[in-house]
Amino acid sequence: MWAQFETSGGTGSSPVAVLLFRPGKYLGSAWKPTGFVSVTGSTPISVTVTYRWTNPGDANAFPTGGPVSSTYVGLWDSFFRIGELPPSNG
């Protein structure tokens, strides 16, 4: 299970958080809240998150970085990630 939280009144570059759960328990955040995040797939035990980011010289609303995707799979009281993440400064 998952929930996506967006910045009220925000734009595409405003931080978005994807939080992961199992019934009755919060497992953690998919990654740090950042802009240009979208949930692109899910199953009862997983969620796929796609990330983009701005590169130097990009307009704030038009990122050229990515996309890269990670699938987060719930396992007992934790989760594991398969796939890529954006650069840590992205």
Chimera marker file (.cmm) of the C-alpha trace (Angstrom):
<marker_set name="trace">
<marker id="1" x="0.000" y="0.000" z="0.000" r="1" g="1" b="0" radius="0.5"/>
<marker id="2" x="1.166" y="3.524" z="-0.667" r="1" g="1" b="0" radius="0.5"/>
<marker id="3" x="0.113" y="7.156" z="-0.482" r="1" g="1" b="0" radius="0.5"/>
<marker id="4" x="1.391" y="10.114" z="-2.480" r="1" g="1" b="0" radius="0.5"/>
<marker id="5" x="1.533" y="13.539" z="-0.833" r="1" g="1" b="0" radius="0.5"/>
<marker id="6" x="1.934" y="16.649" z="-2.954" r="1" g="1" b="0" radius="0.5"/>
<marker id="7" x="2.619" y="20.250" z="-1.952" r="1" g="1" b="0" radius="0.5"/>
<marker id="8" x="-0.650" y="22.176" z="-1.701" r="1" g="1" b="0" radius="0.5"/>
<marker id="9" x="-0.676" y="24.830" z="-4.426" r="1" g="1" b="0" radius="0.5"/>
<marker id="10" x="2.658" y="23.535" z="-5.719" r="1" g="1" b="0" radius="0.5"/>
<marker id="11" x="4.033" y="23.125" z="-9.218" r="1" g="1" b="0" radius="0.5"/>
<marker id="12" x="5.672" y="20.186" z="-10.988" r="1" g="1" b="0" radius="0.5"/>
<marker id="13" x="8.970" y="20.946" z="-9.278" r="1" g="1" b="0" radius="0.5"/>
<marker id="14" x="7.429" y="21.077" z="-5.779" r="1" g="1" b="0" radius="0.5"/>
<marker id="15" x="8.306" y="18.189" z="-3.460" r="1" g="1" b="0" radius="0.5"/>
<marker id="16" x="6.222" y="15.024" z="-3.624" r="1" g="1" b="0" radius="0.5"/>
<marker id="17" x="6.501" y="12.253" z="-1.030" r="1" g="1" b="0" radius="0.5"/>
<marker id="18" x="5.539" y="8.636" z="-1.682" r="1" g="1" b="0" radius="0.5"/>
<marker id="19" x="4.964" y="6.803" z="1.609" r="1" g="1" b="0" radius="0.5"/>
<marker id="20" x="4.844" y="3.021" z="1.924" r="1" g="1" b="0" radius="0.5"/>
<marker id="21" x="2.619" y="1.003" z="4.261" r="1" g="1" b="0" radius="0.5"/>
<marker id="22" x="1.467" y="-2.473" z="5.070" r="1" g="1" b="0" radius="0.5"/>
<marker id="23" x="-1.906" y="-2.899" z="6.802" r="1" g="1" b="0" radius="0.5"/>
<marker id="24" x="-1.622" y="-1.112" z="10.130" r="1" g="1" b="0" radius="0.5"/>
<marker id="25" x="2.031" y="-0.081" z="9.781" r="1" g="1" b="0" radius="0.5"/>
<marker id="26" x="4.023" y="2.741" z="8.152" r="1" g="1" b="0" radius="0.5"/>
<marker id="27" x="7.149" y="1.313" z="6.467" r="1" g="1" b="0" radius="0.5"/>
<marker id="28" x="8.876" y="4.485" z="5.290" r="1" g="1" b="0" radius="0.5"/>
<marker id="29" x="9.336" y="6.873" z="2.399" r="1" g="1" b="0" radius="0.5"/>
<marker id="30" x="10.142" y="5.613" z="-1.083" r="1" g="1" b="0" radius="0.5"/>
<marker id="31" x="12.894" y="8.250" z="-1.333" r="1" g="1" b="0" radius="0.5"/>
<marker id="32" x="13.412" y="11.824" z="-0.207" r="1" g="1" b="0" radius="0.5"/>
<marker id="33" x="10.597" y="14.185" z="-1.213" r="1" g="1" b="0" radius="0.5"/>
<marker id="34" x="11.565" y="15.791" z="-4.505" r="1" g="1" b="0" radius="0.5"/>
<marker id="35" x="9.899" y="17.284" z="-7.564" r="1" g="1" b="0" radius="0.5"/>
<marker id="36" x="8.924" y="15.485" z="-10.748" r="1" g="1" b="0" radius="0.5"/>
<marker id="37" x="7.866" y="12.256" z="-9.026" r="1" g="1" b="0" radius="0.5"/>
<marker id="38" x="5.047" y="10.072" z="-10.311" r="1" g="1" b="0" radius="0.5"/>
<marker id="39" x="3.635" y="6.701" z="-9.353" r="1" g="1" b="0" radius="0.5"/>
<marker id="40" x="3.578" y="4.750" z="-12.612" r="1" g="1" b="0" radius="0.5"/>
<marker id="41" x="2.365" y="1.363" z="-11.418" r="1" g="1" b="0" radius="0.5"/>
<marker id="42" x="1.273" y="-0.631" z="-8.407" r="1" g="1" b="0" radius="0.5"/>
<marker id="43" x="0.203" y="-4.072" z="-7.231" r="1" g="1" b="0" radius="0.5"/>
<marker id="44" x="-1.098" y="-5.143" z="-3.822" r="1" g="1" b="0" radius="0.5"/>
<marker id="45" x="2.525" y="-5.565" z="-2.622" r="1" g="1" b="0" radius="0.5"/>
<marker id="46" x="4.513" y="-3.079" z="-4.732" r="1" g="1" b="0" radius="0.5"/>
<marker id="47" x="4.607" y="0.415" z="-6.172" r="1" g="1" b="0" radius="0.5"/>
<marker id="48" x="6.703" y="1.749" z="-9.059" r="1" g="1" b="0" radius="0.5"/>
<marker id="49" x="7.862" y="5.344" z="-8.802" r="1" g="1" b="0" radius="0.5"/>
<marker id="50" x="9.350" y="7.277" z="-11.727" r="1" g="1" b="0" radius="0.5"/>
<marker id="51" x="11.717" y="10.181" z="-11.110" r="1" g="1" b="0" radius="0.5"/>
<marker id="52" x="12.874" y="13.074" z="-13.298" r="1" g="1" b="0" radius="0.5"/>
<marker id="53" x="15.141" y="15.985" z="-12.352" r="1" g="1" b="0" radius="0.5"/>
<marker id="54" x="16.465" y="19.255" z="-13.685" r="1" g="1" b="0" radius="0.5"/>
<marker id="55" x="19.955" y="19.512" z="-15.088" r="1" g="1" b="0" radius="0.5"/>
<marker id="56" x="22.030" y="22.715" z="-15.146" r="1" g="1" b="0" radius="0.5"/>
<marker id="57" x="20.443" y="25.157" z="-17.578" r="1" g="1" b="0" radius="0.5"/>
<marker id="58" x="16.992" y="23.515" z="-17.508" r="1" g="1" b="0" radius="0.5"/>
<marker id="59" x="13.917" y="25.646" z="-16.993" r="1" g="1" b="0" radius="0.5"/>
<marker id="60" x="12.410" y="24.741" z="-13.623" r="1" g="1" b="0" radius="0.5"/>
<marker id="61" x="9.252" y="23.362" z="-15.268" r="1" g="1" b="0" radius="0.5"/>
<marker id="62" x="11.024" y="21.288" z="-17.943" r="1" g="1" b="0" radius="0.5"/>
<marker id="63" x="13.427" y="18.722" z="-16.493" r="1" g="1" b="0" radius="0.5"/>
<marker id="64" x="15.700" y="16.871" z="-18.906" r="1" g="1" b="0" radius="0.5"/>
<marker id="65" x="17.088" y="14.404" z="-16.359" r="1" g="1" b="0" radius="0.5"/>
<marker id="66" x="15.721" y="10.879" z="-16.390" r="1" g="1" b="0" radius="0.5"/>
<marker id="67" x="13.389" y="9.263" z="-16.298" r="1" g="1" b="0" radius="0.5"/>
<marker id="68" x="14.498" y="6.483" z="-13.980" r="1" g="1" b="0" radius="0.5"/>
<marker id="69" x="12.190" y="4.145" z="-12.095" r="1" g="1" b="0" radius="0.5"/>
<marker id="70" x="12.296" y="2.141" z="-8.889" r="1" g="1" b="0" radius="0.5"/>
<marker id="71" x="9.899" y="-0.544" z="-7.744" r="1" g="1" b="0" radius="0.5"/>
<marker id="72" x="9.401" y="-0.814" z="-3.986" r="1" g="1" b="0" radius="0.5"/>
<marker id="73" x="8.218" y="-4.199" z="-2.724" r="1" g="1" b="0" radius="0.5"/>
<marker id="74" x="6.809" y="-4.676" z="0.769" r="1" g="1" b="0" radius="0.5"/>
<marker id="75" x="8.245" y="-7.598" z="2.722" r="1" g="1" b="0" radius="0.5"/>
<marker id="76" x="7.042" y="-8.185" z="6.279" r="1" g="1" b="0" radius="0.5"/>
<marker id="77" x="7.801" y="-4.995" z="8.218" r="1" g="1" b="0" radius="0.5"/>
<marker id="78" x="10.091" y="-3.423" z="5.621" r="1" g="1" b="0" radius="0.5"/>
<marker id="79" x="10.474" y="-2.967" z="1.885" r="1" g="1" b="0" radius="0.5"/>
<marker id="80" x="13.196" y="-3.307" z="-0.698" r="1" g="1" b="0" radius="0.5"/>
<marker id="81" x="13.894" y="-1.352" z="-3.866" r="1" g="1" b="0" radius="0.5"/>
<marker id="82" x="14.635" y="-2.644" z="-7.359" r="1" g="1" b="0" radius="0.5"/>
<marker id="83" x="15.752" y="-0.102" z="-9.956" r="1" g="1" b="0" radius="0.5"/>
<marker id="84" x="17.398" y="3.285" z="-10.160" r="1" g="1" b="0" radius="0.5"/>
<marker id="85" x="17.225" y="6.533" z="-8.218" r="1" g="1" b="0" radius="0.5"/>
<marker id="86" x="17.905" y="10.047" z="-9.467" r="1" g="1" b="0" radius="0.5"/>
<marker id="87" x="21.247" y="11.649" z="-8.621" r="1" g="1" b="0" radius="0.5"/>
<marker id="88" x="21.445" y="12.632" z="-4.951" r="1" g="1" b="0" radius="0.5"/>
<marker id="89" x="21.571" y="16.302" z="-5.949" r="1" g="1" b="0" radius="0.5"/>
<marker id="90" x="18.574" y="15.814" z="-8.300" r="1" g="1" b="0" radius="0.5"/>
<link id1="1" id2="2" r="1" g="1" b="0" radius="0.2"/>
<link id1="2" id2="3" r="1" g="1" b="0" radius="0.2"/>
<link id1="3" id2="4" r="1" g="1" b="0" radius="0.2"/>
<link id1="4" id2="5" r="1" g="1" b="0" radius="0.2"/>
<link id1="5" id2="6" r="1" g="1" b="0" radius="0.2"/>
<link id1="6" id2="7" r="1" g="1" b="0" radius="0.2"/>
<link id1="7" id2="8" r="1" g="1" b="0" radius="0.2"/>
<link id1="8" id2="9" r="1" g="1" b="0" radius="0.2"/>
<link id1="9" id2="10" r="1" g="1" b="0" radius="0.2"/>
<link id1="10" id2="11" r="1" g="1" b="0" radius="0.2"/>
<link id1="11" id2="12" r="1" g="1" b="0" radius="0.2"/>
<link id1="12" id2="13" r="1" g="1" b="0" radius="0.2"/>
<link id1="13" id2="14" r="1" g="1" b="0" radius="0.2"/>
<link id1="14" id2="15" r="1" g="1" b="0" radius="0.2"/>
<link id1="15" id2="16" r="1" g="1" b="0" radius="0.2"/>
<link id1="16" id2="17" r="1" g="1" b="0" radius="0.2"/>
<link id1="17" id2="18" r="1" g="1" b="0" radius="0.2"/>
<link id1="18" id2="19" r="1" g="1" b="0" radius="0.2"/>
<link id1="19" id2="20" r="1" g="1" b="0" radius="0.2"/>
<link id1="20" id2="21" r="1" g="1" b="0" radius="0.2"/>
<link id1="21" id2="22" r="1" g="1" b="0" radius="0.2"/>
<link id1="22" id2="23" r="1" g="1" b="0" radius="0.2"/>
<link id1="23" id2="24" r="1" g="1" b="0" radius="0.2"/>
<link id1="24" id2="25" r="1" g="1" b="0" radius="0.2"/>
<link id1="25" id2="26" r="1" g="1" b="0" radius="0.2"/>
<link id1="26" id2="27" r="1" g="1" b="0" radius="0.2"/>
<link id1="27" id2="28" r="1" g="1" b="0" radius="0.2"/>
<link id1="28" id2="29" r="1" g="1" b="0" radius="0.2"/>
<link id1="29" id2="30" r="1" g="1" b="0" radius="0.2"/>
<link id1="30" id2="31" r="1" g="1" b="0" radius="0.2"/>
<link id1="31" id2="32" r="1" g="1" b="0" radius="0.2"/>
<link id1="32" id2="33" r="1" g="1" b="0" radius="0.2"/>
<link id1="33" id2="34" r="1" g="1" b="0" radius="0.2"/>
<link id1="34" id2="35" r="1" g="1" b="0" radius="0.2"/>
<link id1="35" id2="36" r="1" g="1" b="0" radius="0.2"/>
<link id1="36" id2="37" r="1" g="1" b="0" radius="0.2"/>
<link id1="37" id2="38" r="1" g="1" b="0" radius="0.2"/>
<link id1="38" id2="39" r="1" g="1" b="0" radius="0.2"/>
<link id1="39" id2="40" r="1" g="1" b="0" radius="0.2"/>
<link id1="40" id2="41" r="1" g="1" b="0" radius="0.2"/>
<link id1="41" id2="42" r="1" g="1" b="0" radius="0.2"/>
<link id1="42" id2="43" r="1" g="1" b="0" radius="0.2"/>
<link id1="43" id2="44" r="1" g="1" b="0" radius="0.2"/>
<link id1="44" id2="45" r="1" g="1" b="0" radius="0.2"/>
<link id1="45" id2="46" r="1" g="1" b="0" radius="0.2"/>
<link id1="46" id2="47" r="1" g="1" b="0" radius="0.2"/>
<link id1="47" id2="48" r="1" g="1" b="0" radius="0.2"/>
<link id1="48" id2="49" r="1" g="1" b="0" radius="0.2"/>
<link id1="49" id2="50" r="1" g="1" b="0" radius="0.2"/>
<link id1="50" id2="51" r="1" g="1" b="0" radius="0.2"/>
<link id1="51" id2="52" r="1" g="1" b="0" radius="0.2"/>
<link id1="52" id2="53" r="1" g="1" b="0" radius="0.2"/>
<link id1="53" id2="54" r="1" g="1" b="0" radius="0.2"/>
<link id1="54" id2="55" r="1" g="1" b="0" radius="0.2"/>
<link id1="55" id2="56" r="1" g="1" b="0" radius="0.2"/>
<link id1="56" id2="57" r="1" g="1" b="0" radius="0.2"/>
<link id1="57" id2="58" r="1" g="1" b="0" radius="0.2"/>
<link id1="58" id2="59" r="1" g="1" b="0" radius="0.2"/>
<link id1="59" id2="60" r="1" g="1" b="0" radius="0.2"/>
<link id1="60" id2="61" r="1" g="1" b="0" radius="0.2"/>
<link id1="61" id2="62" r="1" g="1" b="0" radius="0.2"/>
<link id1="62" id2="63" r="1" g="1" b="0" radius="0.2"/>
<link id1="63" id2="64" r="1" g="1" b="0" radius="0.2"/>
<link id1="64" id2="65" r="1" g="1" b="0" radius="0.2"/>
<link id1="65" id2="66" r="1" g="1" b="0" radius="0.2"/>
<link id1="66" id2="67" r="1" g="1" b="0" radius="0.2"/>
<link id1="67" id2="68" r="1" g="1" b="0" radius="0.2"/>
<link id1="68" id2="69" r="1" g="1" b="0" radius="0.2"/>
<link id1="69" id2="70" r="1" g="1" b="0" radius="0.2"/>
<link id1="70" id2="71" r="1" g="1" b="0" radius="0.2"/>
<link id1="71" id2="72" r="1" g="1" b="0" radius="0.2"/>
<link id1="72" id2="73" r="1" g="1" b="0" radius="0.2"/>
<link id1="73" id2="74" r="1" g="1" b="0" radius="0.2"/>
<link id1="74" id2="75" r="1" g="1" b="0" radius="0.2"/>
<link id1="75" id2="76" r="1" g="1" b="0" radius="0.2"/>
<link id1="76" id2="77" r="1" g="1" b="0" radius="0.2"/>
<link id1="77" id2="78" r="1" g="1" b="0" radius="0.2"/>
<link id1="78" id2="79" r="1" g="1" b="0" radius="0.2"/>
<link id1="79" id2="80" r="1" g="1" b="0" radius="0.2"/>
<link id1="80" id2="81" r="1" g="1" b="0" radius="0.2"/>
<link id1="81" id2="82" r="1" g="1" b="0" radius="0.2"/>
<link id1="82" id2="83" r="1" g="1" b="0" radius="0.2"/>
<link id1="83" id2="84" r="1" g="1" b="0" radius="0.2"/>
<link id1="84" id2="85" r="1" g="1" b="0" radius="0.2"/>
<link id1="85" id2="86" r="1" g="1" b="0" radius="0.2"/>
<link id1="86" id2="87" r="1" g="1" b="0" radius="0.2"/>
<link id1="87" id2="88" r="1" g="1" b="0" radius="0.2"/>
<link id1="88" id2="89" r="1" g="1" b="0" radius="0.2"/>
<link id1="89" id2="90" r="1" g="1" b="0" radius="0.2"/>
</marker_set>
